[in-house]
Amino acid sequence: MTLSPTTMAAVRASGAIPNAEYLLSAEGVRKEFPGVVALDDVEFKLKRGTVHALMGENGAGKSTLMKILAGIYQPDRGEVKLRGVDIQLKSPLDALENGIAMIHQELNLMPFMTVAENIWIRREPKNRFGFVDHGEMRRMTAKLFQRLKINLDPEIEVRHLSVANRQMVEIAKAVSYESDVLIMDEPTSALTEREVAHLFEIIRDLRSQGIGIVYITHKMNELFEIADEFSVFRDGKYIGTHASSNVTRDDIIRMMVGREITQMFPKEEVPIGDVVLSVKNLTLDGVFRDVSFDVRAGEILGVAGLVGSGRSNVAETLFGVTPASSGTIAIDGKEVAIDNPNTAIRHRMAFLTEDRKDTGCLLILDILENMQIAVLQDKFVKRGFVSEKAITAACEEMSRKLRVKTPNLQERIENLSGGNQQKVLIGRWLLTNPRILILDEPTRGIDVGAKAEIHRLVTELARNGVAVIMISSEMPEVLGMSDRIMVMHEGRVTGFLDRAEATQIKVMELAAR
């Protein structure tokens, strides 16, 4: 029998909770998105009073499963059991009312509300007149913070808090629901060592109170320090579960990698020319530091690293989105100051952002408007007027070259598939005739056919002398397409690997340092 979330919540509130072996479990769970099998009949079992770490490469399916357990996604098939009873969680509110709370990597607080208001939102204590009792809410927050050893003013607005303190507020909010299950997705990605130590102290206290904690991480050292056991996912499949005390770091890496690289991403050898871009000691305070590398004409420099490594931040700084605190950028041996994207474009630099929907596509505009936007101040403008005929012809030719599947360029870009949206964005930057092309996750979320076409295009650009920086979370892509690989970890470069010597094991060792 499957209980509804409302019934299960009532059972929990009554105290008549079955004494099950596992606090939370999932079996045979499958989840598909268009063109992608995110989870392929996976399983997961969490014991009460334990910290269970989830490990795997980016895209392994960890966060997807947790979103199912937190009521954000619905599984296509499979069963979820809470305290030994089948349950269907229809929404995050269902999960919260049944004692399952998830702290996302992207924190979800209201910046212009106070800490106390964020914690008790929708559950504010009321006075006898039906108004919010702010005094009581402050007292409740202070008591909660005392329990968790959090030193924060309940009345401060969240926008004034550091990332670490916002993380503490999220944890306090989750605990305030008297949650039995707490899911943390990469909770230390933006924390200092001291802040991580405080977080671990809180986690240990919660574990001692019988709370089951799911801890998603890429960091090996954290697994051995905080986790009782761990499960590994790979390519949407469940690989296995082990006690942390029974394995080594190398054992885990082998479980995470688990496959041989074949010719999935054939690399064409092209002549490598002179240094086009030279970066020395580039630093963005609090994000990354002392990043140095060169990229040559015709070279594809792959950039690898796990979540929080700073890869995308370096790309944004190179393109002037977030100007550097210190360090130098030189193009063709001449130092340049890139303080905004327009300056970067003038130096014939192009940047395909990581998130095509949030920072790439202008979803309400059509393909033509999306593709032409980067060249509206360039060769297609004469005496202050845009040559519509010339720019439309150029966009149509680019669309044909990239094989964008669309009835015409007047189609809204939001109606295209992910792969075709990506091609439009690449076309946008190719119209600028770049010498330096930065690609951040160029094939994320697109089908195999579109990936092959983008890889073909990148190889063609390298053949024509473009210097390419390619950031990717897909290990086969990095190994298969790169002439050299730069690996980052927590805001610093941990090493470089030539194509001939690069393996998944070596990259993972550098990425987890």
N, C-alpha and C positions, 0 to 999 in steps of 0.2 A: 504494500500500500504506500502511495506517495501522499505525504501531507502537504497541504497548502502552506505558504509562508505564514499566513495569518494564524492558522491552527498551530503550526510549529512554534510561533512566537508565544502563543497562549500557553502551550505546554512548557516552554522554557520559563515563562513568568511564574507558572504555578510551582516550579521546582521539581516537577515529575519528569526529569530528564533521564532517558535510558543510559545505563552504564555501559556504553559501547567501548570496544577496543580502540577505535579511532574517533577522534573528535570530528574530523572532516575527511571525507574521501571522495575520490572520483574514479570511475571505471568505464573503460570503453568510450571515452569522450572523443567526439570528432567535431571539428569546426572547419567549414570551408568559407572562403571569400572568393569573389570573382577571379578565377584563374589560379587560385592558391589554396592548397590544403594546409591550413595553419596548424591543425592538430589531427593526428591520425591514430585514433583508438588508444589514447594515452590513459595512464592511471596515475594516481597520487594519493598518499595517505599521510595524514598529520596526527600525531599523538598529542594528548593533552600535556602541557607543561614541558614542551620541547621547542627548540628552534630548528626548523627544517629549511635548509638552503636549497634554492633552485639554481642550477648551473647550466650554461649552454651558450653557444655563440649568439650574436644578434640574429633575430629571426628564427630562433629554435622553437618558439612556441610558449615560452615561459609566461610572458605577460598575458597572452591570449587565454591560457588556462586560468590564470588568476582572475581575469576579468569575468570569466564564466562563474567562478566560485564567488565573486563579489556581486553577481547579478547584473553586470553591465552587458555581457553578451549572453545569448542563449545557445546551448549546444545543439548541433544538428542531430546528434544521437549520443547515447551514453547516459549514465546515472550519477547523480551527486547525492551523497549521504551526509547528513549532519547529525552527529551523536548517534549514528547507527540507523537513522531513519531516512528513507528517500524523501528528497525535497526538490521542488522546482522554484528557483529564485528568479522572479520576473523583473526585478529592478534592484538598483543599489539600496533603495529604502527597505525592500524585503530583506536583503542581506543584513543591513544594520539592525533591523528589529529582531533578527534571529541571531545576533551576536557575531556577525562577520563584518569587519571593517578593513578597508584597503587604503593605504597611504600611497598615492601615486608619485611617480618620479617628478611629474609636473604638478607642483602643489596647487591646491584648489581653494585657497582662502580668498576672502573679500578684503582687498587692500585698504579700503576706506572705513572699515568697521573695526571696532576694538577687538582685542584678543578674546575677551569674555563673550562678546557678541558672536564672534566666529564659532566659538566652541559650542554655544548653546542655541545656535540658530534653529528656529522652528520648535525649540523646547524651552523657551525662556520662562523663568518663574514669574508668576503674576501675583499682584497684590489683590486685596479684596474688592478693588474696583475694576479688576480685569486689565490693569495696565502692567507693563513690564516692571518687575521689581529689580532695579539695577543694583541696589545694595545687596540683595540676596544673591544675585548673579555673580557679583564680585566675590562674595564669601564662598560660594560654591567653586568658583575658579581657583581661589587661593587654596582651598582645601585639596582640590585636585592636584595643583602644582606642588603642594607640600608632599603629597603621596608619591609624586614622580620625581621629586627633588629638582624641580624646574624653577629657576629664579627669574621670573618675568612679571612685569606690571600688568595686571588684567585690563587696565584702562588704556594702554598704549595702542595706537592704531597699527595694524599689521604692516602697512606700507613702510613703517619706520624700522622694522625688524630685519635682521640679517637672514640669509637663507637658512642657516643652522637653527636660529630661533623660530623661524616659520615651521621648520621640520618638527620642533618640539611642540608647537601649537597643534599641528596635525596629529601627532601622537596623543596628546592630551585629549583632543576631540574624539579620537577613536576609542580611547579608554573610557571616556565619559559615557559611552553607550553600554558600559559594562560588557564589552565584547569578549567572547571566549576565543575568537580567532582574529589575529592581527596580521594583515598581509602588507609587507613593506617592499616596494619596488625601487631598487637601487637607492636606498636611503642615505648613503654616504657619498654620493657622486660629487657633491659640492661642499663637503665638510673638511675642516682641518683635522689633524690628528687628535688634538685636544677635544674637539667637538665629537669626533667619532668615539673617543673613550667615554664621554658622557652618555652618548646614545647607547653604547653597549652596556653601561651600568643600568640604564633604564630597562633595556631588554632583559637583562638577567633578573631584575626585580620582578618584571611581569611574568617571566617564565616560572619563577619561584611561587607565584600566585596561581599557577595552573593554566595560564593562558598559552595557547598554541600559536607560535609565530612562524609565518612563512616569510623567508628572507631571500629575495631575488638579488643576486649579485654576480659580478664578473671577477671579483677580487679574491684570489686564492687565500691571501693572508687572513681576510675576514672570515672565510669559511672555517678555517682551523681554530680561530679565536672564539667565535661565537656560536657556531652551529653544532648541534648534536648529531644530525645526520643530513644527508644531501641526496637530491635526485638530479640526474642529468637528462636533458632533452637535446635532441639533435634533429634538425630538419622536420620539426613537427612530430617527432616520435619519442616515446619514452624509452630511455636506454637502461636505466637501473637506479637503485637506491642503495646506499651504503652508509654505515656509521663513519663519521669523520675520523674517528680514531683508527680506523682499519685501512686507510688509504694514504697514498703520498700525492704530492702535487702533480707529479708526472702521470700517475694513474688517472687523475681527473682530466688532465689535458688530453690524454689518449681517448678517454670516453667522450669528451666534447668534440674532438676532431673526427676520429673514427672512419675516415674515408680517404682513398687515394685520389690525388689530382690526376685527371686524364687530360684529354684535349678538349675539355668543355669550352675553354676560352683560348683558342689558338692565337698565338702572338706572331705577327709578321715582323721580321727583323728589318729595320730601316736605318739609314745612316744617322748617326748622332752628331750634331753640330756643336757650335760654341755655346757657352753659358748665356742664356737669355735672361734668367731671373736669378738673382743672388740675394739671399736673406741672411742677415747676421744678427744674432742675439735679440731677435724680436720678442718683445715682452708686452703682455697686457696684464696689468696688476691684478692679482687675485684670480687669474684665469689660466695663463700659461706664461712660461718664462724661458728666456735664452734659447729660442728656437732658431736654428741655423741650417740652411740647406741651399743647394744650387739645382737648377733645372736647365737642361740644354735643349736646343732646337731638335725636334724629332724624338725627344725622350718622353716616356710616360713614367712619372714618379708616382707610385702608389703610396697612399698614406693609410696605415692601419692603426687600430687602437680600439679599446673597449669604450663603453659608455662613460662619459666624464673625462676622457683622455685629453680633450681640448682640440681635436682635429678640426671640427667645424668652426671653432672660434678663430683658429689660425687663418682659415680661408676667408672669413669675414673681415679680419684685420688686413689681410693682403689686399682686399678689394675696397677697403676704406669704409666699410659699414660701421666698424668699431675701431677707430684709429689707435695705433699702438701707443703704449706708454713710453717705450724706448726701443732701441734697435734700429737697423737700417734695411732698406729695400733698394736694390739696384737693378736696373734694366739695361742690358747691353753695357754693363760696366759703369753706368752713370747713376749715382744715387738720386732717388726720387722721393718726394713727399706725397704719400697717398692718404689724403684725409677725408675723402668721400668717394662714392662710386663713380661720379662723373670724371674725377681725376683719373681713376683707374681705367675707365673706358678710353680716355684720351691717350693713355699709354698702351692702348690695344690689349687690354686685359678683359677677360670675360669670366663670369661666375654663375654657374648653375647651382642654385641653392638646394639644400637638403630636403626641404618640405615644399613640394611644388604647389600645394593648395594654399598654404598660409603665406609663403613669401615668394612664390614664383608666378603662378597663374593669377590673372585678373578674371575671376570666374564669371562675372556678369558681362564681360566683353567678348567679342568674337575672336576668331583665330587671327584675322588680319590685324586687329588692334593689338592683340597680345604679341604678335611676332614683330611688328614694326616699332614698338615703343622705344627700343634702345637706340634707334638710328634717326629719330625725328629731329635731332639737332646736327645731323651729319651730312653726308653727301647728297641726301635727298631733299635738302632744304636750300633754296636759292633766294637771296634777297628777302629773307624772312617768310617765304612761302614754301609749303611742302608740295613736292611734285607727286601728287597722288597716283598718277599713271605709272611713274617709274617705280615708286615704292611698292605698289600693288603687284607689278610684274615681277619684281625681285622676290616678293613673298610667295607668289605663286610658283616661281621656279624653285625656291627653297623647299616648299611643301612637296613638290614632285620629287626632288632629290632625296628628301628624307622619307618619302613614301607615307606621308600623313594620310590616314584613311578618313576622309571627310567629303561630303557632297560639294562643299565650296568653302571659301575662307570667311563667309558671313555666318557660319555655324558658331554658336556660342561654345567656348572652349570647355565649359563645364559638362557639355554633352559628349565629349570625347572620352575614350578609354584612357587609363593612366599612361599606357605606353605612348599613345598619340599626343597626349598633353606634354609628355616629356620631350617628344620630338619637336613640338612647336617651340618649347623653351630653348632647346638646343639651336633650333633655327633662328630664334631671336638673336642669339649671341654670335652665330656664324655670320649673320648679316653685317656685324661690326668688323669682320675680317680680323679676328684676334691673332696675336702672336703668342699669348699666354692664356690657356684655357683651364679654369679650375672647375672640376666636376665633383660635387658633393653628393654621394649616393646616386649616381646617374641611372641606375637600373632598379631602384627600390620600388617594390610593389607593382612591377610590370611583368607581363608574361614572357615565356622563354623566347618566342619569336621576336618580340620587340627588343629584348636584351641583345640578341644576336645582331640585330640591325644597328643598335647603338654601339656595340663593340666594333662592328665593321667600320662605322663612321669614325670612331676614335682612332682606329688604326690608320685610316685614310688621312686624318688630320696630322697625325704624327709623321706620316710619310711626306706630307707637304711642308714639314718643318715647324709645325706648331709645338710649343712646349706645353705638355699636359700634366696637370696635377690631378690625380684621381683618388678621391676619398671613398672608401667603401667598407661596409661592415661584412660583406660577403667574402670570406677567405678565398674561395676558388677564383673569384673575380680579380682580387688583388694579385694573387700568384700567377694567374693566367694572362693578365694584361700588362703587368708592370715590367719596366726595364730595371728599376730599383724600387725598393720598398723602404719608406721611413716609418718607424713604429713609435707611437707616443703612449705615454702613461701618465695620468694625473698632471697634465700641463707641461710635460717635458719630453724631449726626444730621448728615447732609450736605445736607439740603434738604427743602423741602416743595413739592408741586406741586398746583395746583387741578385739578379734573377737566377743565376746558376746555383746559388747556395740557399735560396729561400725555400723553406718548408713551412707547413702549418705549425709544426711543433716549435720551430725557431721563432716564428712570429708571435705565437701565444706566449712563449717564455718572455719575450721582450715586452709584450703588451700587459703582462700581469706582474711586472717587477714592482 
